């Protein structure tokens, strides 16, 4: 049970502010994330279909719990315009107790279902 409520930060990129806002709102409304921070101005350089590409993107920092990762990834895959959305979950080494309690409570209703 404790592993299910462990905090996670998911890195996700979006092609523009409209997609970033839509994803952030949808994930928080569904209680799959406690908070989504949108960071504009990201420039990503990457390999795609045999070429080196470069695009402007938004970075989404999604704060959630380990128990929500599978449902969160499914929601991202269903809503994201990219063929292969970035979805990287990080395990923070330190989270303040008050923030952790808030984060866990923000997604608790879905986790109990």
N, C-alpha and C positions, 0 to 999 in steps of 0.2 A: 504493500500500500504506500509506503513512504516513497518508493521509486516513482510512483504515479504522480505524486505532487511535487517532485523535484523540479526546480525552475529550468527553463530552456530559453535560449534566444535563437530565433530563426532568422537567417539572412535570406532575403528574397529581393530580386530586382524587378522593376517594372519599366515599361518603355516610355511612360509619360505621367504627368501629374493626375490625369483623369483616371487612368487604370490604377495608379497607386492609391488614390483616394477611395475608389470603389472597392478595391481589395481590403484596405484598412477598415473601412466602415463595415463591410460584410463580415469580416473575421471577428471583429469586436462584437458586433450585434449578435452573432451566433455563439458568443462566449467561447470561441476557440482560442481567443487571445485576450489577455487582460489589457494590452496596449500595443499599438503599432505606431512607431515613429517613422516618419517619411523624411528622407534626406535627399534633397535635390542636388543636381550638379555633378553626379557621378559620371565618369567616362570609363566605359568598359572596353578593353581590348581582348579579343578571344578568337579561337579557331571555330569556324562553322562551315560545314560543307566544303572542306578543302581550302578555305581562304581565311586570311587574317582579317577580322572585321573590327570596327570601332564604332561605338554608339553611345549617345547620351542616355542615361537612365536615372531612375530614382532607386535608392536603396531603402528597403523596408526592414526595420528592426522589430521583429515580432516577439513580444514577451508572452510566454505561455508556460505550460507544465509538460513534463514527459508524457503524462497520460493523454494529452491532447494532440500529440504529434501526428499520429496516423490520420485522425479526422481532419486536422489542419492541412496536412499534405493533400488529402483527397479533395478538400474544398479549393485549395490553390490550383490543383490540376484541372478541376472542373471549370474554374473561372478565369484562369490566366490565358492571355492571348498567345504566349510563347509556346512553341512545340515542346520545348524542354525547359520549363521554368527552373531557376535556381532555387534550391531548398536545402539549406545547410543549417543543421541544428547544433548549437554550441551549448556546452554545459559550463555555466559560470562557476568560478571557484569561490566566490564570496558574494552574498546578497544580504543587504541589511534585513534584520528581522521584521521591521514594520512593513517594508516593501514586499517581502516574501509573503507575509500574511495577506496583504491586499491582493497580490497576484493570485494566490491560491483561491481566495474567496471569489475573485472575479470570474474564474472559470469553473468553480466548484459545482454549480448546478448541472452543467453538462456532464461532468465527470461522474456524478452520482447516478446518472441515467443508465 
